[in-house]
Amino acid sequence: MISMPGLEITIPMALQLVVEDVGWWGKSHPVGPHGPFRSGLHRRHHPSDYLALVHLAEQLNMRPLIAFVACEWDRTNLLRKVPTATWMGSDWDNSPNVGPWLDQAARTLSDHRNRLEIGLHGVGHEYWHRGRRSRTEFHDQMGKMRPRAHIEAHLDAFAEIMDQNGLGPHPTAFVPPGLNHCFGEGDRGIHHLLNRRGICRVTTDLTRAKMVRAPQHARMAWENEVLIIDRGSAAVPWHVTAARPRFSFAGPVLSLHWANLLDEDRQRSLTVVQRWVDYIKNGIDPLQQMLAPDTATCWTQFAYRAMSRIATGAGQVTIDMRPLRRIPQKTLKKTFFIRVVGAGSIRWRSHGGRIERCRGQSAAVQLLTLRPDDDADAIRLTPDGQSPAGAVNR
């Protein structure tokens, strides 16, 4: 937070909710020695489990990223041709999971695509070689990437299953299953493959990933036009159903698993979701943080907060954006937010960018949406009446 007389200016960190393991239908117990872990529930999933996610999104006014596992949405048994993606291999048969419930859930996701963002998590979450399970789908536990041709086949199958169910648009975000991931392999690594399919945002625990080279920032890394944001550890264990809310609010990503938000009695799931909604709304720092409307905003805000430099002097605020040029620009939105405390009804002039919106959050707090000019090194903001020469009123 930077201060100037009577004002405090900050680039708030946007908090995004990521929900992993969405997409399973079968119950998780018992798990065979080489079967899938699924979501952790003791019951089968129900279309209402997707409505619980919609309720979460609506109450937070956020588009959560749901990290999707696609295999039990396969309507044509196409995965028989991708034996490393499931526990049945070439004998894959998903007919028990194809029924009216699948249509209902697909309709929910389609009707609420502006509320729920589908991200890539995996086809079957794990990797199977001759029927033997190995963790996990895209990298092993040492961070070694699976054979390139197998990954390509898995990614193609994921996209085809989405198309079967009308679940577009295709993902632009990836959540590595089991936190097994690798950074720094360049064109030989997974980010090259993801980028070719339009996936440009990743979140994982960077302390758990294999690092072929050092990340560019303690909580961010990028290569092959893909930006990775560190999420830290999950707030609660993946298999805990109806989890009691807890989170440190120290980072931009609150990572949960589907079971954490659901009850074994599906009639009680909305109560679980509401506990999380209330916890998040009450726990977020009203000055230093904000709820992200979507994943792209979260990644953008974190990059600006971590990399830009704010200074005050001569009656103006200067936001130096030159360090952000190193970050792949397609991973960032064209706008970002600053919060001004003590602003009251101040009108601002800008140079180097445009103020697209100035919203009063209270009598003394403003949230400004800024759009930098394409060739600008910095945005300078001046309270109206103290504008430096050359400034333009936006």
C-alpha positions in Angstrom: 0.0 0.0 0.0 1.3 3.4 -1.0 0.2 6.6 0.8 0.0 10.2 -0.3 -1.5 13.0 1.9 -5.0 11.8 2.9 -5.0 8.9 0.5 -3.9 5.2 0.5 -3.5 3.5 -2.8 -3.2 -0.3 -3.4 -3.5 -2.8 -6.1 -5.7 -5.4 -4.4 -5.0 -9.1 -4.7 -8.0 -10.8 -6.4 -9.0 -14.1 -4.7 -10.2 -16.8 -7.1 -11.9 -20.1 -6.0 -10.7 -23.3 -7.8 -12.7 -26.4 -7.3 -10.9 -29.7 -8.3 -12.3 -33.1 -9.2 -15.5 -31.9 -10.7 -17.0 -34.3 -13.3 -17.0 -37.7 -11.5 -20.2 -39.7 -11.3 -19.2 -42.9 -9.5 -18.7 -43.1 -5.8 -15.2 -43.2 -4.4 -15.5 -46.2 -2.0 -14.3 -48.8 -2.2 -11.3 -47.9 -4.3 -9.6 -50.9 -5.9 -5.8 -51.2 -6.0 -5.7 -49.8 -9.5 -9.1 -48.0 -9.7 -9.7 -44.2 -9.7 -9.9 -42.2 -6.5 -12.7 -40.0 -7.9 -14.0 -37.2 -5.7 -14.1 -38.7 -2.2 -17.8 -39.1 -1.9 -19.3 -42.3 -0.6 -22.4 -41.8 -2.8 -22.8 -41.3 -6.5 -22.9 -37.8 -7.7 -26.2 -36.2 -8.7 -27.1 -33.3 -11.0 -27.9 -31.2 -8.0 -24.1 -31.3 -7.1 -23.6 -29.0 -10.1 -26.4 -26.7 -8.9 -24.5 -26.4 -5.6 -21.6 -24.9 -7.6 -23.9 -22.5 -9.4 -25.2 -21.3 -6.0 -21.6 -20.8 -4.8 -20.8 -18.7 -7.9 -24.0 -16.6 -7.6 -23.5 -15.9 -3.9 -19.9 -14.8 -4.4 -20.6 -13.0 -7.7 -17.6 -14.9 -9.0 -17.0 -17.4 -11.9 -15.1 -20.1 -10.1 -12.7 -22.3 -12.0 -13.9 -25.9 -11.9 -11.1 -28.3 -12.6 -12.9 -31.0 -14.7 -12.2 -34.7 -14.9 -13.9 -35.9 -18.2 -13.8 -39.7 -18.4 -17.2 -40.4 -16.9 -18.8 -38.0 -19.4 -17.7 -40.2 -22.4 -20.9 -41.0 -24.3 -19.3 -43.0 -27.1 -16.6 -45.0 -25.3 -14.0 -43.2 -27.3 -11.5 -43.8 -24.5 -11.1 -47.4 -25.6 -8.6 -45.9 -28.0 -6.7 -44.1 -25.1 -5.9 -47.0 -22.7 -3.6 -45.0 -20.5 -6.5 -42.7 -19.5 -8.6 -45.1 -17.6 -8.5 -48.1 -15.3 -10.3 -50.3 -17.9 -7.8 -49.6 -20.7 -9.0 -50.8 -24.1 -12.0 -52.5 -22.4 -13.4 -49.1 -21.3 -17.2 -49.0 -20.9 -18.9 -45.9 -19.6 -22.5 -47.0 -20.2 -23.4 -47.0 -16.5 -22.7 -43.3 -16.4 -24.7 -42.3 -19.5 -28.3 -41.4 -18.7 -30.7 -38.5 -18.1 -28.6 -37.3 -15.2 -25.8 -36.6 -17.6 -28.1 -34.5 -19.8 -29.3 -32.6 -16.8 -25.8 -31.8 -15.6 -24.7 -30.9 -19.1 -27.6 -28.5 -19.4 -26.7 -26.9 -16.0 -23.1 -26.3 -17.1 -24.2 -25.0 -20.5 -26.9 -22.7 -19.1 -24.5 -21.3 -16.5 -21.3 -21.1 -18.5 -21.1 -17.4 -17.5 -21.1 -18.6 -13.9 -18.8 -21.6 -14.0 -15.5 -21.8 -15.9 -14.5 -25.3 -16.9 -10.8 -25.9 -16.6 -8.7 -28.9 -17.6 -7.8 -31.3 -14.7 -7.6 -34.6 -16.6 -9.4 -37.4 -18.4 -9.0 -39.9 -15.6 -6.8 -38.0 -13.2 -4.3 -40.8 -13.0 -2.2 -42.7 -15.6 -2.6 -46.4 -16.3 0.0 -48.7 -17.9 -1.4 -52.2 -18.6 -4.1 -51.6 -16.1 -1.8 -50.5 -13.3 -2.5 -47.1 -11.8 0.3 -44.6 -11.5 0.1 -41.1 -10.1 -0.7 -38.9 -12.0 -2.0 -38.3 -15.5 0.5 -35.8 -17.0 3.5 -36.1 -14.8 4.7 -38.8 -12.3 5.4 -37.9 -8.7 9.0 -36.9 -9.5 7.7 -34.4 -12.1 8.7 -36.5 -15.1 6.3 -35.9 -18.0 4.4 -38.8 -19.5 5.1 -39.8 -23.1 4.3 -36.9 -25.3 2.1 -38.9 -27.6 0.1 -40.1 -24.7 -0.5 -36.6 -23.4 -1.5 -35.4 -26.8 -4.1 -38.3 -26.9 -5.4 -37.4 -23.5 -5.8 -33.7 -24.4 -7.5 -34.6 -27.6 -9.9 -37.0 -25.8 -10.7 -34.3 -23.2 -11.6 -31.9 -25.9 -13.8 -34.4 -27.7 -15.7 -35.4 -24.6 -16.4 -31.7 -23.9 -17.8 -31.4 -27.5 -19.9 -34.5 -27.0 -21.6 -32.8 -24.1 -21.8 -29.2 -25.4 -19.5 -28.0 -22.7 -17.6 -25.3 -24.6 -15.7 -23.1 -24.8 -12.6 -25.2 -24.4 -10.5 -24.5 -21.3 -8.0 -21.7 -21.1 -6.8 -22.9 -17.6 -5.2 -26.1 -16.3 -5.0 -27.5 -12.8 -2.4 -30.3 -12.6 -3.8 -33.4 -10.9 -2.1 -34.4 -7.7 0.2 -31.3 -7.9 2.5 -33.3 -10.1 4.0 -30.8 -12.5 7.2 -29.5 -14.1 8.4 -26.1 -15.1 11.3 -25.1 -17.2 11.4 -27.7 -20.0 10.5 -25.2 -22.8 9.3 -26.8 -26.0 9.9 -30.3 -24.6 7.5 -29.7 -21.7 3.8 -29.6 -21.1 3.3 -25.9 -21.4 4.2 -26.0 -25.1 1.4 -28.6 -25.6 -1.1 -26.6 -23.5 -0.4 -23.3 -25.3 -1.1 -25.0 -28.7 -4.6 -25.8 -27.4 -5.3 -22.3 -26.1 -4.5 -23.0 -22.4 -2.5 -20.1 -21.0 -3.1 -20.2 -17.2 -2.1 -22.8 -14.7 -2.3 -23.0 -10.9 -0.4 -25.5 -8.7 1.8 -25.6 -5.7 5.1 -24.4 -7.1 7.0 -25.8 -4.1 5.8 -29.3 -5.1 6.6 -28.9 -8.8 9.8 -30.1 -10.5 11.9 -27.0 -11.3 14.2 -27.5 -14.3 15.0 -23.8 -13.9 14.2 -21.2 -11.3 10.8 -19.4 -11.6 10.9 -15.7 -12.4 9.0 -14.8 -9.2 8.5 -16.5 -5.9 4.8 -17.1 -6.6 4.7 -16.9 -10.4 6.4 -18.5 -13.4 5.9 -18.4 -17.1 7.1 -20.1 -20.3 5.7 -20.9 -23.7 3.0 -18.1 -23.3 1.6 -19.8 -20.2 1.5 -18.1 -16.8 1.6 -20.2 -13.6 0.3 -18.8 -10.3 1.2 -20.5 -7.1 -1.8 -21.7 -5.1 0.0 -23.3 -2.1 -1.5 -26.2 -0.3 -5.2 -27.0 -0.5 -7.2 -25.4 2.3 -8.6 -28.8 3.5 -7.8 -32.4 2.5 -9.4 -33.4 -0.9 -11.6 -36.2 0.4 -13.2 -34.4 3.4 -16.9 -34.0 2.7 -18.9 -31.1 4.0 -15.7 -29.5 5.1 -15.6 -26.8 7.8 -14.2 -23.6 6.1 -10.6 -22.6 6.7 -8.2 -20.6 4.6 -5.3 -18.2 5.4 -6.3 -15.6 2.7 -2.6 -15.2 2.1 -2.6 -16.0 -1.6 -4.7 -15.4 -4.7 -6.1 -18.9 -5.1 -8.4 -20.7 -2.7 -8.1 -24.3 -3.8 -10.9 -26.7 -2.8 -12.1 -30.1 -3.9 -15.6 -30.9 -4.9 -16.3 -33.1 -1.9 -15.4 -30.3 0.4 -18.5 -28.4 -0.7 -20.9 -31.3 -0.8 -22.7 -33.4 1.9 -23.2 -37.1 1.7 -26.9 -36.1 2.1 -27.2 -34.0 -1.0 -30.2 -32.1 0.5 -27.7 -30.5 2.9 -25.1 -29.4 0.3 -26.4 -25.9 -0.1 -25.9 -25.4 3.7 -22.3 -26.4 3.3 -21.8 -24.1 0.4 -23.4 -21.2 2.3 -20.9 -21.7 5.2 -18.1 -21.3 2.7 -19.7 -18.2 1.1 -20.1 -16.5 4.5 -16.6 -17.5 5.5 -15.0 -16.0 2.4 -17.0 -12.8 2.4 -16.2 -12.2 6.1 -12.5 -13.2 5.8 -11.4 -11.2 2.8 -9.4 -8.0 3.6 -11.6 -5.2 2.3 -8.6 -3.0 1.5 -5.9 -5.3 0.3 -8.1 -7.9 -1.4 -11.1 -8.4 -3.7 -13.1 -11.3 -5.0 -12.1 -12.1 -8.5 -14.9 -12.1 -11.0 -13.0 -14.7 -13.1 -9.7 -16.5 -13.5 -8.2 -14.0 -16.0 -8.8 -11.1 -13.6 -7.2 -13.0 -10.7 -4.1 -13.8 -12.7 -3.9 -10.2 -14.0 -4.4 -8.6 -10.6 -1.7 -10.8 -9.0 0.7 -10.0 -11.8 0.2 -6.2 -11.4 0.3 -6.5 -7.6 3.5 -8.5 -7.7 5.4 -6.8 -10.6 4.3 -3.2 -11.0 5.8 -0.4 -8.9 3.6 2.4 -7.3 5.1 5.7 -6.3 3.7 9.0 -5.2 5.1 12.5 -5.6 4.3 15.9 -7.0 0.7 15.4 -6.2 0.3 12.3 -8.4 0.3 8.5 -8.3 2.6 6.7 -10.8 2.1 3.0 -11.6 5.2 1.8 -13.4 4.2 -1.2 -15.6 7.5 -2.0 -17.3 8.3 -5.1 -15.3 5.0 -6.7 -16.6 6.3 -6.7 -20.2 8.2 -9.9 -19.3 4.9 -11.7 -18.7 3.1 -13.3 -21.7 0.6 -10.6 -22.5 -2.1 -12.9 -23.7 -2.4 -14.3 -20.2 -3.4 -10.8 -18.8 -6.5 -8.8 -19.3 -6.4 -5.3 -20.7 -7.6 -3.8 -17.5 -6.7 -4.0 -13.8 -8.0 -2.5 -10.6 -6.6 -0.1 -7.9 -8.3 0.8 -4.7 -8.0 4.3 -3.2 -8.9 4.8 0.5 -9.8 8.3 1.6 -10.7 9.4 -1.9 -14.3 10.4 -1.1 -15.7 12.0 -4.3 -12.3 12.8 -5.9 -12.3 13.0 -9.7 -9.1 11.8 -11.4 -7.2 12.6 -14.5 -5.0 10.0 -16.2 -2.0 9.9 -18.5 -0.7 6.7 -20.1 -4.0 5.0 -19.8 -7.7 5.4 -19.3 -10.0 5.2 -16.3 -12.7 2.9 -17.5 -14.7 3.0 -14.3 -14.5 4.7 -10.9 -16.8 3.0 -8.5 -17.4 4.2 -4.9 -17.3 1.2 -2.6 -18.1 3.4 0.4 -18.1 7.1 1.3 -14.2 7.1 1.4 -13.2 4.2 -0.8 -13.0 4.1 -4.6 -12.2 1.1 -6.9 -10.8 2.3 -10.2 -10.6 0.2 -13.4 -7.6 1.2 -15.4 -6.8 0.4 -19.0 -3.1 1.1 -19.9 -2.3 2.4 -23.3 -0.5 -0.2 -25.4 2.8 1.7 -25.6 2.7 3.2 -22.1 5.5 2.5 -19.5 3.3 3.9 -16.7 0.0 5.3 -15.8 -0.1 8.6 -13.9 -3.2 9.6 -11.9 -3.8 13.1 -10.6 -6.7 14.4 -8.5 -8.7 16.8 -10.8 -7.3 20.3 -10.6 -3.7 19.2 -10.1 -3.1 17.6 -13.5 0.5 17.8 -14.8 1.1 19.2 -18.3 0.2 16.8 -21.0 -2.3 14.7 -18.9 -5.5 13.9 -20.6 -8.9 13.7 -18.9 -10.4 10.3 -19.5 
